Amino acid sequence: MTKKIAIAGAGFAGAVVARELAETGKYKIVVFESRPHLAGNCHTERDAETGVMVHQYGPHIFHTSREDVWKYVNRFAKFGPYTNRVKAVTARGVFSLPINLLTINQFFGKTFDPREAREFIGSLGDSSIEEPKTFEDQALKFLGRDLYENFFYGYTKKQWGVEPTELPASILSRLPVRFNYDDNYYVSRYQGIPIDGYTAIVEKILDHENIEVQLGEKFDPAFKDQFDHVFWSGPIDAYYNFELGRLQYRSLQFERFDAEGDYQGNPVINYCEARIPYTRITEHKHFAPWETHEKTVCFKEYSKLAEPSDTPYYPLRLQKDKELLRQYMDRIQGEPGITFIGRLGTYRYLDMHVVIGESLDLAKTCLGTSISDWPKFSASPL
């Protein structure tokens, strides 16, 4: 008998699970999407005035080291070559990120080779910090005060809305220091941007006879009994109507401005000083270097604590959030017929490639087990 599956959310998490189940012919899937478009926060559309492909909810660069994930997205799109090279404006000038040998030599006015740079940076670290517990501890232990205060303190405080002493040390692990001249922001084996944008990928993933998509339709948990199983990619606490309290997220506000020609000469420039209210400026035509446009579209990006009416982007995951998350997880264990997926569904900071990989892995698990034994989460939130 064909099983009826509901999926809340038409981002990558929901789309990949829908497609993998649909292709077996054993399931009929209904995808509910509250927004008027597909692809969630990865949504892209071509700007009518300038012709620039705009990443509507902030820039997304696809990168992965999983060959199966790279092959999967290439089934549905042609990717253009793209290397993410970020610049940072600091009180001491403009430098490359992540911090690399050129950054170090320019910042300190040196001509170090890799060995000399490693020894020099090592000498700057605070050796009194044995086990870093906070973001600031981690930075001071491994980078020293000058690099921390110029590159990370102001930007981090703006991005997360709290002092870096309140953030876990693990956040800094995503910001590597390199002792060579490699300024590629990522170390992933594969990297690129889809030529026709991300929304076109999700459209093709969901283009299957066993998948029905309902745009502008929010899935109500009260509908659950009409389906054999539900995959929920919205916020965990929203599923329960925030009955135990609200988990905290950071949200983003975008201030668009247009210009002639080339505004800043790079797709992404971070503004690290706390006195500058925005975190970065993105210039979207540079995300498609194979295209040519006379005009350009830019966005100043501001970070803020998400209010109920805001789009949630980044789980804050402070200690009180983790305690509340555990309460919701305990409640979910007694909830049959539902799986929480994706960034919001597992309350974790996840890039696209991780979401796709976890969704592929989840679908494989589901297809190998009875529907009554399907996991509660695509991956553990803690």
Order of alpha helices (4+ residues) and beta strands (2+ residues): beta-alpha-beta-beta-beta-beta-alpha-beta-beta-beta-alpha-alpha-alpha-alpha-beta-alpha-beta-beta-alpha-beta-beta-beta-beta-beta-alpha-beta-alpha-alpha
